[in-house]
Structure formats: C-alpha cells, structure tokens
Amino acid sequence: MRIWAIANQKGGVGKTTTTLSLGRGLAARGHKVLLIDLDPHSSLTRAFGVPVEPVPEGVQELFAAPPHEIAALARHSDIPGLDYLCAQASLATLERRSANQPGLGLALQQALARHGEQHDYILLDCAPTLGLLMINALAAADRLIIPTQAEPLALHGLDGMVRTGEMVERSRKRALPISVLPTLFDRRTRAGNETLKLMQERHGERVWEDAIPIDTRICNPAALTVPLLGDDYPGRGMAAYRHALEWLLLSEAAQLERAA
C-alpha cells in the first residue's frame, strides 16, 4: 500500500481535481484506490454527490474514541476500483479537541496501519491549512504531492509547503519524497511561463517538467467521478494528468529501488 498526500497551504490550486484525476488514473491501471477527504469544506465528498444532510460517516469517526475502521466507512464510487471516505464540517473542531485528547496527531496513520493492504493506493486530499489534519496526512504519507498554480503569487505557498514537508520528514525520521505538480497553466502568458521556469530552478527534479493546462472540462470535480466507456476521461487536462501519473510512478519505483 502506498499513501500519497496531495497538499498545499494555498487554496485554489487544484488539490481535489488532482486527487480525483490521479485516483481514477490509478484505478484505470487496475489498482484498488481509496480517496480520503481531509478538508472540512468537503469538496471531494460533494464531487461524489454525497449530500450535506444527513451528515455522512467518514473521517471524523477515525478520530473517535474508540476509532472506527476505514473498511466500515469507505464508500464505493461508480468508477471500478475507486473508493472514497467522506469529510464532514465538524473536522474543523479537531484542533480544539487535540488539547484534551492526546495522540490525535497520529490517528490517521494508526487507522491506515489497521486497514492494511486492502487498497493499493490511498490518496489524501488535504485542506489548505497547516493544522492537525495536514500533519496527520504528512505523518502517514509515503509521498507529498504539491499541486501549485503556475503564477507568481503561488510560489510563496509552494515554498512554504516544501518547508513543511521537509520539517515533517526530519521529525518523523523517515523519507517523505516531494513532487511538485504545476497546475492551471496557461502557456500563452509570459507570467505563467516565467513562473514555471522559476519553480524548476528553485526546486529542481522535484518539479514535473511539464504542467497541467487550464481545461474547462475538469474545472468541475464532479465530472471526474463519472465512469466513461472506452478511453479514460478526454481532454488535454486529463491527458496531462495521465503523463503526470507516469512521472510519479517512475519516481516511486526509483525510490523503492533505492530503499531496497
């Protein structure tokens, strides 16, 4: 089982779209995939059509005493091989609870350990806030994937997220490889091209050499939860995500080979 955290401390960079795109790409390759929504705003959960009321069971129950099991909470999607775990607005209260409930910082890691090998890949869609939920994700993850807009203002969020990943890596004393995925790229603009070049100069091989272009067909994450006949989801945006997934899997394979 491999665990990928999709995170950025800046909002609006395409985290949920990235989670869904990579998740359905892995499922199309025959892997059993679980997407976990760790954002109280629940964008991933809403994309699957889960209503706000009644409040669904999901991530909150992993932090209960005693915690529920992931297998009992996960839902099957309409895409073969792709399951998901719902978020709830009440996740925003976990920060306050952590003062009186020690050990919440590792609750997700412990839940995933109990889950075992029931899924090949688990993708964690993180909130754009450095708090208990993101720390849980980074503590559990085998890889940190940072989607980031190819625009000048996004560079500050990228730099901060890279520093956070490096800090967590030092704290847990276990490698946390970082992969930077440029998103919402408009190659017609000078600012976009200059920002992409600057990202690559600052962060080197961590940055994918290409970028996910702006594509209105994947602007609505709900469109990515619908199964399709024949080839996987069409369009230049999803085609770019398929190439990005190949890059991530090659990087993963090299990492595992070095660790062997």
C-alpha positions in Angstrom: 0.0 0.0 0.0 1.3 3.4 -1.0 0.0 6.6 0.6 0.1 10.0 -1.3 -0.8 13.3 0.4 -2.0 15.9 -2.0 -1.4 19.2 -0.2 -0.7 22.9 -0.4 -1.1 25.6 2.2 -2.6 27.8 -0.6 -6.2 27.2 -1.7 -7.5 27.2 -5.3 -4.5 25.2 -6.8 -6.5 22.2 -7.9 -5.9 19.7 -5.0 -9.3 18.0 -5.3 -9.1 17.9 -9.1 -5.6 16.4 -8.8 -6.7 13.8 -6.2 -9.6 12.7 -8.5 -7.5 12.7 -11.6 -4.6 10.7 -10.2 -7.1 8.4 -8.4 -9.0 7.5 -11.5 -5.8 7.1 -13.4 -4.5 4.6 -10.9 -7.9 2.8 -10.9 -7.7 2.6 -14.7 -4.4 0.8 -14.4 -6.1 -1.9 -12.3 -5.2 -0.6 -8.8 -7.6 -0.6 -5.9 -7.6 3.1 -4.8 -9.1 4.9 -1.8 -9.5 8.7 -1.8 -9.8 10.3 1.7 -11.2 13.7 2.0 -9.4 15.6 4.8 -10.9 19.0 4.1 -13.8 20.3 6.3 -15.1 22.1 3.2 -15.7 18.5 1.8 -15.1 19.3 -1.9 -14.1 15.8 -2.8 -17.1 14.4 -0.9 -19.5 16.7 -2.7 -18.0 15.8 -6.0 -19.2 12.2 -5.4 -22.7 13.6 -4.8 -22.9 13.0 -1.1 -25.4 15.5 0.4 -24.6 17.7 3.3 -27.6 16.3 5.3 -27.7 13.8 6.8 -24.1 14.2 7.8 -22.2 11.1 6.4 -20.0 9.0 8.5 -16.3 9.3 7.5 -13.0 10.8 8.6 -14.4 12.2 11.8 -15.0 8.7 13.0 -11.3 7.8 12.6 -10.7 10.3 15.4 -13.4 9.0 17.7 -12.7 7.0 20.9 -12.6 4.2 20.0 -11.9 4.9 16.4 -13.9 3.2 13.6 -12.3 1.1 10.9 -11.7 2.6 7.4 -13.2 -0.5 5.8 -16.6 0.2 7.5 -16.6 3.8 6.5 -15.4 3.7 2.9 -17.8 4.0 0.0 -17.7 2.6 -3.5 -17.8 5.0 -6.3 -19.2 4.4 -9.8 -15.7 4.0 -11.1 -14.4 0.4 -10.8 -11.6 0.2 -8.3 -12.1 3.7 -6.8 -13.4 4.1 -3.3 -13.7 7.2 -1.1 -14.0 8.3 2.5 -16.2 11.4 3.3 -15.2 14.5 5.1 -17.5 16.5 7.5 -17.6 20.1 8.5 -17.1 19.0 12.1 -13.5 18.2 11.2 -12.8 21.9 11.8 -13.2 21.2 15.6 -10.4 18.7 15.8 -7.8 21.4 16.7 -9.7 22.2 19.9 -10.2 18.5 20.8 -6.5 17.8 20.4 -5.7 19.7 23.6 -7.7 17.2 25.7 -7.3 14.1 23.6 -3.6 13.2 23.2 -2.5 11.2 20.2 -4.8 12.7 17.6 -1.7 13.7 15.5 -1.2 10.1 14.6 -4.8 8.9 14.4 -4.9 8.7 10.6 -1.6 6.8 10.5 -2.9 4.3 13.0 -6.1 3.9 11.1 -4.3 3.3 7.9 -2.0 0.7 9.6 -5.1 -1.2 10.8 -6.5 -1.0 7.3 -3.6 -3.0 6.0 -3.3 -3.8 2.3 -7.0 -3.6 1.3 -6.1 -0.8 -1.2 -3.0 -0.4 -3.4 -3.0 3.4 -3.2 -4.5 5.8 -0.7 -4.7 9.5 -1.8 -5.2 12.1 0.9 -6.9 15.3 -0.2 -5.8 17.9 2.4 -7.3 21.2 3.5 -5.2 24.3 2.6 -4.4 24.8 6.3 -1.3 23.7 8.2 -3.1 22.1 11.2 -3.9 18.8 12.7 -5.4 17.2 9.6 -2.5 18.1 7.4 0.0 17.0 10.0 -1.9 13.7 10.2 -1.6 13.3 6.4 2.1 14.1 6.2 2.8 11.8 9.1 1.2 8.9 7.3 2.3 9.6 3.7 4.9 7.9 1.6 4.9 10.9 -0.8 3.9 14.5 -0.7 2.4 15.8 -4.0 2.1 19.6 -4.1 -0.2 20.9 -6.8 0.6 24.6 -7.4 -0.6 27.2 -9.9 2.0 28.4 -12.4 1.6 32.0 -11.4 3.9 34.3 -9.3 1.8 34.5 -6.2 1.7 30.7 -5.9 5.4 30.5 -5.4 5.2 31.6 -1.8 2.7 28.9 -1.0 4.9 26.3 -2.7 8.0 27.3 -0.8 6.1 27.1 2.5 4.7 23.7 1.7 8.1 22.4 0.7 9.5 23.6 4.0 6.6 22.0 5.9 7.3 18.7 4.2 11.0 18.8 5.0 10.1 19.7 8.6 7.8 16.7 8.9 10.4 14.4 7.3 13.0 15.4 9.9 10.5 15.0 12.7 9.3 11.5 11.7 12.9 10.3 10.7 11.5 8.7 7.6 11.8 9.9 4.0 9.0 12.0 2.6 9.7 12.5 -1.1 8.2 15.7 -2.5 6.8 16.0 -6.0 5.6 19.4 -7.3 2.8 19.4 -9.9 2.3 22.7 -11.8 -1.4 23.2 -12.4 -3.8 25.6 -14.1 -1.0 26.5 -16.6 -1.6 29.0 -19.4 1.3 28.7 -21.8 0.1 31.8 -23.7 1.1 34.1 -20.8 4.6 35.3 -20.0 3.9 35.2 -16.3 2.9 31.5 -16.5 6.0 30.5 -18.5 8.4 32.5 -16.3 6.8 31.1 -13.1 7.1 27.5 -14.3 10.8 28.1 -15.2 11.4 29.7 -11.7 9.7 26.7 -10.0 12.1 24.4 -11.8 15.1 26.4 -11.0 14.2 26.6 -7.3 13.1 23.1 -6.7 14.9 21.1 -9.4 13.9 17.5 -10.0 11.1 17.7 -7.6 9.1 19.7 -10.2 7.4 17.9 -13.1 9.0 19.1 -16.4 5.5 19.7 -17.9 2.3 21.3 -16.4 -1.4 20.7 -16.2 -3.1 23.2 -18.6 -6.3 25.1 -17.9 -9.1 22.9 -19.2 -12.8 23.7 -18.6 -13.7 20.0 -18.9 -12.1 19.3 -15.5 -12.9 22.5 -13.7 -15.9 20.8 -12.1 -14.5 17.9 -10.0 -17.9 16.2 -10.1 -17.3 15.4 -13.8 -14.4 13.3 -12.8 -16.5 10.9 -10.7 -18.5 9.7 -13.7 -17.3 6.5 -15.4 -16.8 6.5 -19.1 -16.9 3.9 -21.8 -13.8 3.4 -23.9 -10.8 5.6 -23.2 -10.5 7.4 -19.9 -11.7 11.0 -19.4 -11.0 13.0 -22.6 -9.3 16.4 -22.9 -5.9 17.9 -22.7 -6.1 18.4 -18.9 -6.7 14.7 -18.2 -4.1 13.7 -20.8 -1.6 15.8 -18.9 -2.6 14.2 -15.6 -2.0 10.8 -17.2 1.5 11.9 -18.1 2.0 13.3 -14.6 0.9 10.0 -13.1 3.5 8.2 -15.2 6.2 10.5 -13.9 5.0 10.0 -10.3 5.0 6.2 -10.7 8.5 6.2 -12.2 9.7 8.4 -9.3 8.0 6.0 -6.9 9.7 3.0 -8.5 13.1 4.6 -8.3 12.5 5.5 -4.6 11.6 1.9 -3.7 14.5 0.6 -5.7 16.9 2.8 -3.7 15.3 1.7 -0.4 15.6 -2.0 -1.3 
